[in-house]
Amino acid sequence: MRILFNIIFSAILVIGLVGFWALFLNLWKPKKKWPAWVGYIILIGTWFAAIRYYLLHQVDLYGTLY
């Protein structure tokens, strides 16, 4: 369970970081349904939500943050 959770968490962070830099460097051009800043907000929000969930889940798994 812990290994599966860490794999999922790492995948969310990698996708978020790669997506952010792809948008920032203009490598990924989403359709013009929304401006680029909406993509930034979605990616950064997802990234912070993943970190927050990870920290809360780590407390449940180990009883401590460390």
C-alpha positions in Angstrom: 0.0 0.0 0.0 2.8 2.4 0.9 4.7 1.7 -2.3 1.6 2.1 -4.4 0.8 5.4 -2.7 4.3 6.7 -3.2 4.2 5.8 -6.9 0.9 7.6 -7.4 2.1 10.6 -5.5 5.4 10.8 -7.5 3.4 10.5 -10.8 1.2 13.4 -9.8 4.2 15.6 -8.9 6.1 14.6 -12.1 3.1 15.3 -14.4 2.4 18.6 -12.6 6.0 19.8 -12.9 6.4 18.7 -16.5 3.1 20.2 -17.4 4.0 23.5 -15.7 7.4 23.8 -17.4 5.9 22.8 -20.7 3.3 25.6 -20.4 5.9 28.0 -19.1 8.4 27.3 -21.9 5.5 27.2 -24.5 6.2 23.6 -25.5 2.7 22.4 -24.8 0.1 24.5 -26.5 -3.4 23.6 -25.2 -6.4 24.5 -27.3 -7.4 28.1 -26.9 -10.5 27.3 -24.8 -8.8 29.0 -21.9 -5.9 31.3 -21.3 -2.5 29.8 -20.2 -2.8 31.2 -16.7 -5.8 28.9 -16.1 -3.6 26.0 -16.9 -1.0 27.3 -14.4 -3.6 27.6 -11.7 -4.9 24.1 -12.3 -1.4 22.5 -12.4 -0.1 24.4 -9.3 -3.3 23.7 -7.4 -3.1 20.0 -8.2 0.6 19.9 -7.2 -0.1 21.6 -3.8 -3.1 19.4 -3.2 -1.0 16.3 -3.9 1.7 17.5 -1.4 -0.9 18.3 1.3 -2.6 14.9 0.8 0.8 13.2 0.9 1.7 14.9 4.2 -1.6 14.0 5.8 -1.4 10.4 4.6 2.2 10.1 5.8 0.9 11.1 9.3 -1.7 8.3 9.0 0.9 5.7 7.8 3.7 6.4 10.2 2.2 8.4 13.1 4.7 11.2 12.4 5.8 13.4 9.5 9.2 11.8 9.6 
